[in-house]
């Protein structure tokens, strides 16, 4: 017998998931608008996660966020998939509609762009360097190109950067560049999309590409400065950021999909860092 949830439940699925700040963010959103809803985190089995997410919705779950390592493996569960999720090749947000159908969306890219706009650190025609050609970079390329930026992408395995640049070239100006050729380009914004900071390591880039006005953004977040942020500061950057703002904004876009309300970002930041 399936025991139904007693209140409207939302969840984030991942493995590992203990570190996730999503419940704190979303439960604050609910409190902000007096919603009698709850957001939880679920450590899903790597072999049976589709069954577990299906059960979650059968028990009355209304929406879910999907994080590593399941973002690229959830498509078969969805009845409808948004354009941005299709282009990104990954899904981080699910919504169960009143007719029982599941919508799959990706709010990572729009969340990242929203955070850059929130901090006023992006303009059209900016030269952006994305370090890394994995799933994290895939999620942000389309919104940045659509906004009107020029993207350069580099990766330790250069062929992966070439594949991404070719795939997204129809949406705007994007070019793959060898690490050793980066020094000849003036970058307005450098984005670390690799997982190097998780292990306190650095991506393979030269300090020569970092200038005083260069904005540096690590998509990874932690309670202190990441290794990438410290590296960029040491070599002169006066503007460094981590991914907590992206997390808040992608959560806000998920919340909007579920509730048709875009939550107050300033109040959320104040709550998280009080």
NUDREN-108066 format. One record per residue (C-alpha): residue in three letters; residue number from 1; x, y, z. Coordinates in steps of 0.2 Angstrom, whole numbers, plus 5000, padded with zeros to 4 digits. Layout:
# residues N
+-----+-----+------+-------+------+
:   r :   k : east : north :   up :
+-----+-----+------+-------+------+
: ALA : NUM :    X :     Y :    Z :
...
+-----+-----+------+-------+------+
END
This chain:
# residues 274
+-----+-----+------+-------+------+
:   r :   k : east : north :   up :
+-----+-----+------+-------+------+
: UNK :   1 : 5000 :  5000 : 5000 :
: UNK :   2 : 5006 :  5017 : 4996 :
: UNK :   3 : 5005 :  5030 : 5010 :
: UNK :   4 : 5000 :  5047 : 5003 :
: UNK :   5 : 5009 :  5062 : 5009 :
: UNK :   6 : 4998 :  5072 : 5021 :
: UNK :   7 : 5004 :  5089 : 5014 :
: UNK :   8 : 5010 :  5096 : 4997 :
: UNK :   9 : 5028 :  5089 : 4996 :
: UNK :  10 : 5042 :  5094 : 4985 :
: UNK :  11 : 5060 :  5086 : 4985 :
: UNK :  12 : 5077 :  5086 : 4978 :
: UNK :  13 : 5084 :  5069 : 4973 :
: UNK :  14 : 5103 :  5066 : 4972 :
: UNK :  15 : 5117 :  5055 : 4978 :
: UNK :  16 : 5125 :  5061 : 4988 :
: UNK :  17 : 5113 :  5074 : 4994 :
: UNK :  18 : 5117 :  5078 : 5013 :
: UNK :  19 : 5126 :  5094 : 5008 :
: UNK :  20 : 5111 :  5101 : 4998 :
: UNK :  21 : 5105 :  5118 : 5003 :
: UNK :  22 : 5089 :  5117 : 4992 :
: UNK :  23 : 5077 :  5112 : 5007 :
: UNK :  24 : 5083 :  5127 : 5017 :
: UNK :  25 : 5080 :  5139 : 5002 :
: UNK :  26 : 5063 :  5131 : 4996 :
: UNK :  27 : 5056 :  5130 : 5013 :
: UNK :  28 : 5060 :  5148 : 5016 :
: UNK :  29 : 5051 :  5152 : 4999 :
: UNK :  30 : 5036 :  5143 : 5006 :
: UNK :  31 : 5036 :  5152 : 5022 :
: UNK :  32 : 5038 :  5169 : 5013 :
: UNK :  33 : 5022 :  5166 : 5004 :
: UNK :  34 : 5013 :  5157 : 5018 :
: UNK :  35 : 5011 :  5141 : 5008 :
: UNK :  36 : 5007 :  5125 : 5018 :
: UNK :  37 : 5020 :  5115 : 5008 :
: UNK :  38 : 5036 :  5106 : 5013 :
: UNK :  39 : 5052 :  5102 : 5003 :
: UNK :  40 : 5063 :  5088 : 5008 :
: UNK :  41 : 5079 :  5079 : 5001 :
: UNK :  42 : 5080 :  5061 : 4996 :
: UNK :  43 : 5096 :  5051 : 4993 :
: UNK :  44 : 5091 :  5041 : 4978 :
: UNK :  45 : 5098 :  5024 : 4974 :
: UNK :  46 : 5109 :  5025 : 4959 :
: UNK :  47 : 5101 :  5009 : 4951 :
: UNK :  48 : 5083 :  5012 : 4955 :
: UNK :  49 : 5081 :  5031 : 4956 :
: UNK :  50 : 5068 :  5031 : 4942 :
: UNK :  51 : 5057 :  5019 : 4952 :
: UNK :  52 : 5059 :  5030 : 4968 :
: UNK :  53 : 5055 :  5046 : 4959 :
: UNK :  54 : 5040 :  5038 : 4951 :
: UNK :  55 : 5034 :  5032 : 4969 :
: UNK :  56 : 5037 :  5050 : 4975 :
: UNK :  57 : 5024 :  5057 : 4963 :
: UNK :  58 : 5012 :  5042 : 4966 :
: UNK :  59 : 5012 :  5046 : 4984 :
: UNK :  60 : 5007 :  5064 : 4980 :
: UNK :  61 : 5023 :  5073 : 4977 :
: UNK :  62 : 5020 :  5089 : 4967 :
: UNK :  63 : 5037 :  5094 : 4961 :
: UNK :  64 : 5056 :  5089 : 4962 :
: UNK :  65 : 5073 :  5095 : 4958 :
: UNK :  66 : 5086 :  5083 : 4951 :
: UNK :  67 : 5104 :  5084 : 4955 :
: UNK :  68 : 5120 :  5074 : 4952 :
: UNK :  69 : 5121 :  5060 : 4945 :
: UNK :  70 : 5103 :  5060 : 4938 :
: UNK :  71 : 5101 :  5075 : 4928 :
: UNK :  72 : 5104 :  5067 : 4911 :
: UNK :  73 : 5095 :  5051 : 4915 :
: UNK :  74 : 5077 :  5057 : 4919 :
: UNK :  75 : 5071 :  5061 : 4902 :
: UNK :  76 : 5061 :  5044 : 4900 :
: UNK :  77 : 5050 :  5049 : 4915 :
: UNK :  78 : 5044 :  5065 : 4907 :
: UNK :  79 : 5029 :  5068 : 4896 :
: UNK :  80 : 5034 :  5085 : 4891 :
: UNK :  81 : 5051 :  5093 : 4890 :
: UNK :  82 : 5055 :  5111 : 4889 :
: UNK :  83 : 5066 :  5118 : 4875 :
: UNK :  84 : 5080 :  5124 : 4887 :
: UNK :  85 : 5080 :  5106 : 4895 :
: UNK :  86 : 5081 :  5098 : 4878 :
: UNK :  87 : 5095 :  5110 : 4872 :
: UNK :  88 : 5105 :  5108 : 4889 :
: UNK :  89 : 5103 :  5089 : 4888 :
: UNK :  90 : 5099 :  5088 : 4906 :
: UNK :  91 : 5084 :  5091 : 4918 :
: UNK :  92 : 5085 :  5098 : 4935 :
: UNK :  93 : 5066 :  5102 : 4938 :
: UNK :  94 : 5050 :  5091 : 4937 :
: UNK :  95 : 5032 :  5097 : 4939 :
: UNK :  96 : 5017 :  5085 : 4941 :
: UNK :  97 : 5002 :  5093 : 4932 :
: UNK :  98 : 4984 :  5092 : 4937 :
: UNK :  99 : 4982 :  5079 : 4923 :
: UNK : 100 : 4996 :  5068 : 4930 :
: UNK : 101 : 5008 :  5072 : 4916 :
: UNK : 102 : 5026 :  5076 : 4921 :
: UNK : 103 : 5035 :  5092 : 4914 :
: UNK : 104 : 5054 :  5091 : 4913 :
: UNK : 105 : 5063 :  5108 : 4914 :
: UNK : 106 : 5081 :  5115 : 4916 :
: UNK : 107 : 5083 :  5130 : 4927 :
: UNK : 108 : 5102 :  5129 : 4929 :
: UNK : 109 : 5106 :  5140 : 4914 :
: UNK : 110 : 5093 :  5154 : 4917 :
: UNK : 111 : 5097 :  5153 : 4936 :
: UNK : 112 : 5115 :  5156 : 4932 :
: UNK : 113 : 5111 :  5171 : 4920 :
: UNK : 114 : 5099 :  5178 : 4933 :
: UNK : 115 : 5113 :  5178 : 4946 :
: UNK : 116 : 5125 :  5187 : 4934 :
: UNK : 117 : 5112 :  5200 : 4930 :
: UNK : 118 : 5107 :  5202 : 4949 :
: UNK : 119 : 5126 :  5206 : 4952 :
: UNK : 120 : 5127 :  5217 : 4937 :
: UNK : 121 : 5142 :  5207 : 4931 :
: UNK : 122 : 5137 :  5203 : 4913 :
: UNK : 123 : 5134 :  5213 : 4897 :
: UNK : 124 : 5130 :  5209 : 4879 :
: UNK : 125 : 5145 :  5206 : 4869 :
: UNK : 126 : 5156 :  5201 : 4884 :
: UNK : 127 : 5169 :  5188 : 4881 :
: UNK : 128 : 5166 :  5174 : 4892 :
: UNK : 129 : 5178 :  5159 : 4895 :
: UNK : 130 : 5170 :  5143 : 4901 :
: UNK : 131 : 5183 :  5131 : 4909 :
: UNK : 132 : 5176 :  5113 : 4907 :
: UNK : 133 : 5165 :  5105 : 4895 :
: UNK : 134 : 5155 :  5093 : 4906 :
: UNK : 135 : 5136 :  5094 : 4911 :
: UNK : 136 : 5138 :  5110 : 4921 :
: UNK : 137 : 5144 :  5120 : 4906 :
: UNK : 138 : 5131 :  5112 : 4895 :
: UNK : 139 : 5117 :  5119 : 4906 :
: UNK : 140 : 5123 :  5137 : 4905 :
: UNK : 141 : 5129 :  5139 : 4887 :
: UNK : 142 : 5112 :  5142 : 4878 :
: UNK : 143 : 5106 :  5156 : 4889 :
: UNK : 144 : 5123 :  5165 : 4888 :
: UNK : 145 : 5123 :  5164 : 4869 :
: UNK : 146 : 5105 :  5170 : 4868 :
: UNK : 147 : 5109 :  5185 : 4880 :
: UNK : 148 : 5122 :  5190 : 4867 :
: UNK : 149 : 5139 :  5185 : 4874 :
: UNK : 150 : 5154 :  5178 : 4865 :
: UNK : 151 : 5159 :  5161 : 4873 :
: UNK : 152 : 5176 :  5153 : 4872 :
: UNK : 153 : 5177 :  5136 : 4880 :
: UNK : 154 : 5192 :  5125 : 4885 :
: UNK : 155 : 5194 :  5108 : 4893 :
: UNK : 156 : 5208 :  5097 : 4898 :
: UNK : 157 : 5201 :  5084 : 4885 :
: UNK : 158 : 5200 :  5097 : 4871 :
: UNK : 159 : 5189 :  5086 : 4859 :
: UNK : 160 : 5175 :  5088 : 4872 :
: UNK : 161 : 5176 :  5107 : 4870 :
: UNK : 162 : 5176 :  5105 : 4851 :
: UNK : 163 : 5161 :  5095 : 4852 :
: UNK : 164 : 5151 :  5107 : 4863 :
: UNK : 165 : 5156 :  5122 : 4853 :
: UNK : 166 : 5151 :  5114 : 4837 :
: UNK : 167 : 5134 :  5108 : 4845 :
: UNK : 168 : 5130 :  5126 : 4851 :
: UNK : 169 : 5137 :  5136 : 4837 :
: UNK : 170 : 5119 :  5138 : 4829 :
: UNK : 171 : 5114 :  5148 : 4844 :
: UNK : 172 : 5128 :  5161 : 4844 :
: UNK : 173 : 5147 :  5165 : 4844 :
: UNK : 174 : 5156 :  5150 : 4853 :
: UNK : 175 : 5173 :  5144 : 4850 :
: UNK : 176 : 5184 :  5130 : 4858 :
: UNK : 177 : 5202 :  5136 : 4862 :
: UNK : 178 : 5217 :  5126 : 4868 :
: UNK : 179 : 5223 :  5131 : 4886 :
: UNK : 180 : 5240 :  5137 : 4879 :
: UNK : 181 : 5231 :  5149 : 4867 :
: UNK : 182 : 5220 :  5158 : 4880 :
: UNK : 183 : 5233 :  5171 : 4884 :
: UNK : 184 : 5230 :  5181 : 4868 :
: UNK : 185 : 5211 :  5184 : 4872 :
: UNK : 186 : 5204 :  5197 : 4883 :
: UNK : 187 : 5191 :  5189 : 4894 :
: UNK : 188 : 5178 :  5200 : 4904 :
: UNK : 189 : 5171 :  5185 : 4914 :
: UNK : 190 : 5180 :  5168 : 4917 :
: UNK : 191 : 5168 :  5154 : 4923 :
: UNK : 192 : 5175 :  5138 : 4931 :
: UNK : 193 : 5162 :  5124 : 4928 :
: UNK : 194 : 5174 :  5110 : 4933 :
: UNK : 195 : 5173 :  5100 : 4949 :
: UNK : 196 : 5191 :  5105 : 4954 :
: UNK : 197 : 5186 :  5115 : 4969 :
: UNK : 198 : 5177 :  5101 : 4977 :
: UNK : 199 : 5194 :  5093 : 4980 :
: UNK : 200 : 5203 :  5110 : 4983 :
: UNK : 201 : 5212 :  5109 : 4966 :
: UNK : 202 : 5213 :  5121 : 4952 :
: UNK : 203 : 5208 :  5120 : 4934 :
: UNK : 204 : 5222 :  5120 : 4921 :
: UNK : 205 : 5223 :  5138 : 4917 :
: UNK : 206 : 5237 :  5151 : 4917 :
: UNK : 207 : 5236 :  5166 : 4929 :
: UNK : 208 : 5241 :  5177 : 4914 :
: UNK : 209 : 5223 :  5178 : 4908 :
: UNK : 210 : 5217 :  5186 : 4925 :
: UNK : 211 : 5217 :  5205 : 4925 :
: UNK : 212 : 5211 :  5217 : 4938 :
: UNK : 213 : 5194 :  5219 : 4929 :
: UNK : 214 : 5192 :  5201 : 4925 :
: UNK : 215 : 5176 :  5194 : 4934 :
: UNK : 216 : 5179 :  5176 : 4940 :
: UNK : 217 : 5165 :  5165 : 4944 :
: UNK : 218 : 5166 :  5147 : 4952 :
: UNK : 219 : 5150 :  5137 : 4949 :
: UNK : 220 : 5154 :  5127 : 4964 :
: UNK : 221 : 5149 :  5134 : 4981 :
: UNK : 222 : 5155 :  5131 : 4999 :
: UNK : 223 : 5155 :  5141 : 5015 :
: UNK : 224 : 5172 :  5149 : 5012 :
: UNK : 225 : 5181 :  5154 : 4996 :
: UNK : 226 : 5185 :  5141 : 4984 :
: UNK : 227 : 5202 :  5137 : 4978 :
: UNK : 228 : 5198 :  5145 : 4961 :
: UNK : 229 : 5191 :  5161 : 4969 :
: UNK : 230 : 5207 :  5162 : 4980 :
: UNK : 231 : 5218 :  5159 : 4965 :
: UNK : 232 : 5209 :  5173 : 4955 :
: UNK : 233 : 5210 :  5185 : 4969 :
: UNK : 234 : 5229 :  5181 : 4972 :
: UNK : 235 : 5232 :  5186 : 4953 :
: UNK : 236 : 5223 :  5202 : 4954 :
: UNK : 237 : 5204 :  5199 : 4951 :
: UNK : 238 : 5194 :  5211 : 4961 :
: UNK : 239 : 5177 :  5202 : 4957 :
: UNK : 240 : 5176 :  5184 : 4962 :
: UNK : 241 : 5159 :  5174 : 4965 :
: UNK : 242 : 5154 :  5157 : 4969 :
: UNK : 243 : 5139 :  5147 : 4964 :
: UNK : 244 : 5127 :  5150 : 4979 :
: UNK : 245 : 5119 :  5164 : 4969 :
: UNK : 246 : 5116 :  5152 : 4955 :
: UNK : 247 : 5108 :  5139 : 4967 :
: UNK : 248 : 5096 :  5152 : 4974 :
: UNK : 249 : 5091 :  5159 : 4957 :
: UNK : 250 : 5089 :  5141 : 4949 :
: UNK : 251 : 5078 :  5137 : 4964 :
: UNK : 252 : 5068 :  5153 : 4961 :
: UNK : 253 : 5065 :  5148 : 4943 :
: UNK : 254 : 5059 :  5131 : 4949 :
: UNK : 255 : 5048 :  5138 : 4962 :
: UNK : 256 : 5040 :  5149 : 4948 :
: UNK : 257 : 5037 :  5134 : 4937 :
: UNK : 258 : 5028 :  5126 : 4952 :
: UNK : 259 : 5019 :  5141 : 4959 :
: UNK : 260 : 5018 :  5155 : 4946 :
: UNK : 261 : 5027 :  5167 : 4959 :
: UNK : 262 : 5045 :  5172 : 4958 :
: UNK : 263 : 5052 :  5173 : 4975 :
: UNK : 264 : 5061 :  5188 : 4983 :
: UNK : 265 : 5079 :  5185 : 4980 :
: UNK : 266 : 5086 :  5199 : 4992 :
: UNK : 267 : 5075 :  5192 : 5007 :
: UNK : 268 : 5082 :  5175 : 5003 :
: UNK : 269 : 5100 :  5180 : 5003 :
: UNK : 270 : 5097 :  5190 : 5019 :
: UNK : 271 : 5089 :  5174 : 5027 :
: UNK : 272 : 5103 :  5162 : 5021 :
: UNK : 273 : 5118 :  5173 : 5027 :
: UNK : 274 : 5111 :  5181 : 5043 :
+-----+-----+------+-------+------+
END
